[in-house]
Amino acid sequence: MAINTKYYFCILFAVSMYLTACNDATKLETGEKSLATMESNVDSSDISSSLRPSEKKFPATGKTKDSLELTALVRAVYTWHETKRTDDFPYKYRKQNDSIFTGIDWGEFNKNLKEFRKTQLFSEAFLLNHKDIAVSIDSSIKKTDITYRNIRDGITIWESGADDWCLCQDYPDDYWELITIDSLTVKNTTASFYWTWDKKSSPNQHKVRATAIKSADKWQLNSLEGFKPFLNGSDIDTAMK
């Protein structure tokens, strides 16, 4: 009888391990499909795909049309940002595996800028501003003592410690799907607004100011609050105190 019981538990254990392995494989397959779906949604030719069915029911006229198109644009931008996660202002190091940086890695920066341009989600003014910021950072790094240029020391004086895209450190899951815009002002081919992921307005509502321009009947992101000329001479002096 003892032998039969031992045999029974061996069979039970084997079945349990088989079911666990099947469950893990299913989760992995589901996760891979989810990521693939997210990446395929970043289609600059049809950014309206980021709108919910209920949002597409509004009449496509006037300010409502602009609002829907701009909402779709911003969601597409942040879907792209979260899937690609490029280093906006990559550092150049003295040598491989060194911790001392000497300026901007222009080879990496220009490669990333090409990825921006491919999406057709950003205006040329946005890309030019991005390069101006990189030039500003590069120049200030070259003027700064080596004491402040060791990446192992943590957050550098050229970094905010937050994600400049969303002005945040923490954010809701899949926040790009929650984005709505408010305080929209449209003048000719220029729009200004802020976006938020919060459902209700409140004193602590998370907001990011942005602008967009329309070119060839298509909206493109023109500026984001988090990207602005970075650290002039007096800013550096203050940061080093």
N, C-alpha and C positions, 0 to 999 in steps of 0.2 A: 504493500500500500504506500509506503514512504517513497518508493521508486517512482510510482505513478504520479504522486503529488509533485515531486521534483521535476518530472517530465512536463507536467501541466504548466508549471510556472515558467519553465524555459520557453515553451511555446508562447505563452502570454507575453513574456518580455520581448521576444522577437517580433511579434505582431505590433506591439507598442512602438518599438524603434522604427519599424517600417512606416507606420502612420505618421510619426513625427517627421521623418525624412520627406515624405510626400507633402506634408503641410509646409515645411520650410521651402521646398522647391516651388510650390504654388506662390508663396509670398514673394520669392525672388523674381519669378516671372512677372507677377503683378507689378512689382516696383519698377522693373525694367520697362514694361509697357507704359507706365505712368510717366516716366522720364521721357521716353520717346514721344509720347503724346504732347507733353509740355514743349519740347523742342520744335515739334512740327507746327505748333500753334503760332510760332514767331514767323509769320508770313507777311512781309511788308506790302505785298501786292493786295492783300485783303485784311487789313487790320480790324475790320468790322467783325471778324470771327471771334474777337475777344469780348464782344457784347453778349449779354444774356438774351434769350428769346423775347422776354418781356420788354427789354429796352429797345428792341428793333421794331416794336409796334408803334412807336411814336411817328407822326408824320414827318417826313424828311424835308422840312422847309425851315428857312430862317435860322434863328438862334438855336432852336431845338436840334436842328441838323448839325450845326457846328458843335454843340455840346456833346452829342452822341459820337461824332467823329473824333473829337478831342479826347473824350473818355477812352475810346478804343485805341487811340494813339498812345496815350500814357500807359494803359495796361500792356500794350505790345512792347513798349520801351522797357518796362520793368520785368516782363516775362523774359525778354532778351537778356537784360542785365543779370537776372538770377540764374539763367542757364549758362551764360558765358563766363561771368565773373572774371573779366580781364582786370589786370592791374593798371589803373588809370595813369599813374605816374611812377613807373618802375625805376628803381635805382641802378646806377652803374657802379660796380665794385672795382677796387684796385686790381684784384686778380681773383681767379676762381676760388671759391670757398673762403674768401676774405669777408670780414664783417664791416670793414670801413668802406663806405660809399663815397663816390667823388662827384656825383651829379646824376642827371637823368640818363637812362639807357635808351638812346634815341632809336636804335635798331628795333628794340622791343616796342617802344612807344609808337613808332610809325607803322609797325605791323598791326598793332591793336587799332590804330586809327583807320586802317583799311577795313577792319572788321566793322567798325562803326559805320563807315560809308556804305558798305555792302547792304546794310539793312534798309537804307533809304528812309530811316525814321528820324534822322537828325539833319538839321539845316547846315549849310556851310558855315554860317556864323557860329553855330554851336561847336563845330569842329575846330574853327579858328580860335575860339575862346579857350578850348581845351589845350591847344598848342601854346597859346599865350601863357596859360597857367604853368605848363611844363617848362617853358623858357624862364619864367620867373623863379620857379623852384630850382632849376638847374643853376641859374646865376647866383642865387642866394647860398646854395650849398657850396659852391666854389669859393665863396667869400668867408665861409664860416670855419672856425677852428675845428680840427679833427676830433676834439673832445665831444662835439655834438653830432658826429657822423658815424657813430658805431651802432649798427642795427641791433646788436645784442643788448643795448641799454633799454630796449623797449620802444614805446611810442616816441617818434622823433618830433622835433619842433615844426616839421613840415607836414605833420599829420594831425588830424582832429581827434582820432581815437574812435570815430564813428564812421558809418557808411555815408559818404557825402551825397550819394544818390537819394537817400531817403531821410538824411539828417537823423539817423537812428542807430542804436546799438541792438535793440530788440524789436521784433515786429511780429505781427500775427502770422500764423501759418497761411501760406498761399495769399499773401496780402495783395499781390498784383490783381487778383480776381475781385478784391473788395473795393478797389479804387473808384472813387467818384470825384467829380470836379465841382467847384463852387466859385462864386464871385467872378463869373465869366464876363469879360469885356472884349468885344470884337470890334475892331476898327479897320475897315478895308480888309487887308490880308494879314493882319496881326491880331493875335489873341493873347490876353493875359488872364490868369486864373490861379487858383491853388488846388492841389489835389489832397485828398485825405483817404484813409482807410477806415475811419470811424463812421459808424452808422448814424450817430446823433451828434448834433452840435453841442459843445461844452467849452468852458474856459480852458480845459486841458486837451482839447481836440488837437490831434497831430495834423499839421498842415505843412505843405511844401509849395512855395510859390514857383510858378513856371510861366514861360511864354512859348508861343508857337507861331509859325508863319505858314501861309498857304502859298505853294508854288505848283504850277500846273494842276490846279484844282485839288491839291493834296496837302494836308497839314503835316508839318514836320516840327519836331521839338527844337526850339530856338535857344532856350536857356533854362537852367535849373538853379534854384536858390543856393544849393550847396557848392556850386562851382563858380568861384570868383577869383580875381587876381589874388595871389597868395603871398603873404609875407614880404612887405617892402622892407627897406633898411631899418626903420624905426621899430617895426614889428619884431624883427629878428633880435634887435638889441633888448627889447622887452622880454622876449621868450628866453633869452640866455641869462637873465638876472636871477 
